[in-house]
Structures are given as structure tokens and as C-alpha cells.
């Protein structure tokens, strides 16, 4: 196997690993939302999710990115400004 092919293969593996890590982070954030929305109305303040997620190692920017993805995928939605609810 020549060096160029080896580098292409390594690049492909790195892309897959990054994608899997992003999926893992999205699942972890959804788990946080699920935990925090266990009340009778299944609603949580977005700020509360950010606080909990940052205590688990997320950055505030990551939380915003993954919450936006979950909203775009219709898994959660913003029921009113600043409040999240599961679908």
C-alpha cells in the first residue's frame, strides 16, 4: 500500500470517528433533556440544559449547535422562547 492511499484511509477513518463522536454528544445532550423534562409538563428551560451540559463537559457553543440539530430533526422543539419540550 502506498503512502497516499494510507493517508486517504486515515483521513476517512478520522472523519468517521468525528461523526460518531458528534452523534454520541447529541445523544448525551438528548439524555440530559430527557432527564430534565421528567416533570408533568415535559418542559425545561434552555438555560437549565446549558448549565447541566456544561457541567458534563460541553461548551455553551456545543450545546447550542446540538440543540439546533435536535430541533431541526424534530426530536425537540422550542415551545416558547427559552423553553424546550420533547416531541
Secondary structure, DSSP 8 states (H G I E B T S, - for coil): --HHHHHHHHHHHHHHHHHHHHHHHHHHHHHHHHHHT-STT-EEEHHHHHHHHHHTT--HHHHHHHHHHHHHTTSEEEEETTEEEE-
